[in-house]
């Protein structure tokens, strides 16, 4: 009966199978217990999604967002809008999104809402002879919701790599591989 302690130990690893643990403790029938554990173990292996932590927005994650960006505040003119019919899909951590925008969304997960204001200096800067941007000097008021967070598809990663190659850019997280002598961090 050396198998019994082994099966019993296995139960402790299957934290989502508490009923099995109870069942094993209560039964003298090794056959039934092992059958029940095997069944539970198989369902455990077939449902890894339940055990994964919810994905949060971070570098190299893709998020689907709905949002409204307004100039100056909640009553200002709408500058850009992503709706549920036409949500915006963006990859984070590859330098294509306004830093203050991506920083504000970092750590959020599907279902989270957000409201934040980006000051002019972190948006389009202050007006000057060199900076004639129509939104220079204006804050950006952003509100919206995260619809989905996921890993990028192979196609999305390839498209990003191609875009960078075409524009002579590098992934910023590659710095640690290439620039040991320059301390960027």
C-alpha positions as CSV (number, residue, x, y, z in Angstrom):
1,X,0.0,0.0,0.0
2,X,2.9,2.4,-0.6
3,X,0.8,4.2,-3.3
4,X,-1.6,5.5,-0.7
5,X,0.7,8.1,1.0
6,X,1.9,9.3,-2.4
7,X,-1.7,9.9,-3.6
8,X,-2.5,11.5,-0.3
9,X,0.5,13.9,-0.7
10,X,-0.6,14.7,-4.2
11,X,-3.9,16.0,-2.9
12,X,-2.1,18.8,-1.0
13,X,-0.8,20.1,-4.2
14,X,-4.3,20.3,-5.7
15,X,-5.4,23.2,-3.7
16,X,-8.6,23.6,-5.8
17,X,-9.6,20.0,-4.9
18,X,-10.4,20.5,-1.2
19,X,-13.4,18.1,-1.4
20,X,-11.0,15.4,-2.6
21,X,-8.8,15.9,0.5
22,X,-11.9,15.5,2.6
23,X,-13.0,12.4,0.6
24,X,-9.6,10.7,1.0
25,X,-9.5,11.4,4.7
26,X,-13.0,9.8,5.1
27,X,-12.6,6.8,2.9
28,X,-10.8,3.4,3.3
29,X,-11.2,2.6,-0.3
30,X,-8.0,3.3,-2.1
31,X,-9.5,2.5,-5.4
32,X,-12.3,5.2,-5.1
33,X,-9.9,7.7,-3.7
34,X,-7.3,7.3,-6.4
35,X,-10.1,7.4,-9.1
36,X,-11.4,10.6,-7.6
37,X,-7.9,12.2,-7.3
38,X,-7.0,11.2,-10.9
39,X,-10.2,12.8,-12.1
40,X,-9.5,15.9,-10.1
41,X,-5.9,16.0,-11.3
42,X,-6.9,15.8,-14.9
43,X,-9.4,18.6,-14.6
44,X,-6.6,20.6,-12.8
45,X,-4.2,20.1,-15.7
46,X,-6.9,20.9,-18.3
47,X,-7.8,24.2,-16.7
48,X,-4.6,26.1,-16.2
49,X,-6.4,29.4,-17.0
50,X,-8.1,29.3,-13.6
51,X,-4.8,29.2,-11.8
52,X,-3.2,32.0,-13.8
53,X,-3.1,35.4,-12.1
54,X,-5.2,37.9,-14.0
55,X,-3.1,39.7,-16.6
56,X,-2.2,43.3,-15.8
57,X,-1.0,46.0,-18.2
58,X,2.8,45.9,-18.2
59,X,5.6,45.9,-20.8
60,X,5.0,43.7,-23.8
61,X,1.3,43.2,-23.0
62,X,-1.4,44.2,-25.4
63,X,-4.5,46.0,-24.1
64,X,-7.8,46.7,-25.7
65,X,-9.2,50.0,-24.4
66,X,-12.1,52.3,-24.8
67,X,-11.4,55.9,-23.8
68,X,-12.0,59.6,-24.4
69,X,-9.3,62.2,-24.5
70,X,-10.4,65.8,-23.9
71,X,-8.5,69.0,-23.9
72,X,-8.1,70.6,-20.5
73,X,-10.9,68.8,-18.6
74,X,-14.1,66.8,-18.7
75,X,-15.9,69.6,-20.5
76,X,-13.2,70.3,-23.0
77,X,-13.3,69.4,-26.7
78,X,-12.9,65.7,-27.5
79,X,-9.5,65.1,-29.2
80,X,-9.6,61.4,-29.6
81,X,-12.1,58.6,-28.8
82,X,-12.0,54.8,-28.8
83,X,-15.5,53.2,-28.5
84,X,-16.7,49.7,-27.8
85,X,-17.5,49.4,-31.5
86,X,-14.0,50.6,-32.4
87,X,-11.7,50.0,-29.4
88,X,-8.0,50.8,-29.5
89,X,-5.5,48.0,-29.2
90,X,-2.1,49.0,-28.1
91,X,1.1,47.2,-27.1
92,X,2.8,48.6,-24.0
93,X,6.5,49.0,-23.3
94,X,7.7,49.5,-26.9
95,X,7.9,53.3,-26.8
96,X,4.9,54.0,-29.1
97,X,2.6,55.3,-26.4
98,X,2.9,58.6,-24.5
99,X,4.8,57.7,-21.4
100,X,2.5,59.4,-18.9
101,X,-0.4,57.6,-20.6
102,X,1.1,54.2,-20.3
103,X,2.4,54.9,-16.8
104,X,-1.2,55.7,-15.7
105,X,-2.5,52.5,-17.1
106,X,0.2,50.2,-15.8
107,X,-1.1,47.5,-13.4
108,X,-4.7,47.8,-14.5
109,X,-6.6,44.7,-15.7
110,X,-9.7,43.9,-17.7
111,X,-12.8,45.6,-16.3
112,X,-10.8,48.4,-14.6
113,X,-11.9,52.0,-15.3
114,X,-9.4,54.9,-15.3
115,X,-9.6,58.7,-15.1
116,X,-6.5,60.9,-15.1
117,X,-5.1,64.2,-16.3
118,X,-1.8,64.5,-18.2
119,X,-0.2,68.0,-17.5
120,X,0.9,70.0,-20.6
121,X,4.6,69.4,-19.9
122,X,4.0,65.7,-20.2
123,X,1.7,66.0,-23.2
124,X,2.6,68.4,-26.0
125,X,4.8,70.7,-24.0
126,X,4.4,74.5,-23.4
127,X,4.0,76.9,-26.3
128,X,7.2,78.4,-27.6
129,X,8.7,79.5,-31.0
130,X,9.9,76.0,-31.4
131,X,6.7,74.4,-30.2
132,X,3.8,75.5,-32.3
133,X,1.7,72.4,-31.7
134,X,-2.0,73.4,-31.4
135,X,-2.2,71.5,-28.1
136,X,0.9,73.0,-26.6
137,X,0.0,74.3,-23.1
138,X,-3.1,72.2,-22.8
139,X,-3.6,69.4,-20.3
140,X,-5.2,66.1,-21.5
141,X,-8.1,64.7,-19.6
142,X,-8.4,60.9,-20.1
143,X,-11.1,58.5,-19.0
144,X,-12.0,55.1,-20.1
145,X,-12.0,51.3,-19.4
146,X,-9.7,48.4,-20.0
147,X,-11.6,45.7,-22.0
148,X,-8.9,43.1,-22.3
149,X,-5.2,42.5,-21.4
150,X,-3.3,39.7,-23.2
151,X,0.1,38.6,-24.5
152,X,0.8,39.8,-28.0
153,X,0.3,37.4,-30.9
154,X,3.2,36.3,-33.0
155,X,1.9,38.6,-35.8
156,X,1.8,41.6,-33.5
157,X,5.4,40.9,-32.3
158,X,6.6,40.5,-35.8
159,X,4.9,43.7,-36.9
160,X,6.5,45.6,-34.1
161,X,10.0,44.1,-34.9
162,X,9.4,45.1,-38.6
163,X,8.3,48.6,-37.7
164,X,11.5,49.0,-35.5
165,X,13.7,47.7,-38.2
166,X,12.2,50.0,-40.8
167,X,12.6,53.0,-38.5
168,X,16.0,52.1,-37.0
169,X,14.7,51.6,-33.5
170,X,15.4,49.1,-30.8
171,X,13.3,47.6,-28.1
172,X,14.1,49.5,-25.0
173,X,14.3,46.3,-22.9
174,X,17.2,45.2,-25.1
175,X,19.4,47.8,-23.5
176,X,20.6,45.5,-20.8
177,X,21.9,43.1,-23.5
178,X,23.8,45.7,-25.6
179,X,24.7,48.6,-23.3
180,X,26.4,47.0,-20.3
181,X,28.9,49.9,-20.1
182,X,26.2,52.7,-20.4
183,X,23.9,52.6,-17.4
184,X,20.6,53.8,-18.8
185,X,18.5,52.7,-15.8
